[in-house]
Amino acid sequence: KGWTLLHDATWRGDWAKWLNFASASGNDAAMGPVFSLYSLAVEEAKQGAGVLMGNQPLIKAELRCGALVKPFVGSINSGGALTAAFRTGLDDPVPSHFASFLSTL
């Protein structure tokens, strides 16, 4: 349908996976702006610049409050993963603000 596809550089292949899953035609999975930070891509999607492949844990709050909407029915597992790493030797191995975030997922 000629949507502007927004891409996160880390998950650049997700649109190809989705378009294949949905048997969608009319869009080139490689076209559209690429953002080095997912948060920038989310902000552009919120401003109506295009459609972004959502990573559910990262956009849960925006979906809940209506700042973002799911334009398609269904979802796929992209096979990607989010990973958190912390310095060793900290008194609190998982900083409390991050532990609070994890508990909301």
Sequence and secondary structure as in RCSB ss.txt:
>XXXX:A:sequence
KGWTLLHDATWRGDWAKWLNFASASGNDAAMGPVFSLYSLAVEEAKQGAGVLMGNQPLIKAELRCGALVKPFVGS
INSGGALTAAFRTGLDDPVPSHFASFLSTL
>XXXX:A:secstr
    EEEESTTTTHHHHHHHHTT  S  TT S EESSHHHHHHHHHTTS EE   HHHHHHHHHHTSS   SS  
   S        TT SSSS HHHHHHHHT 
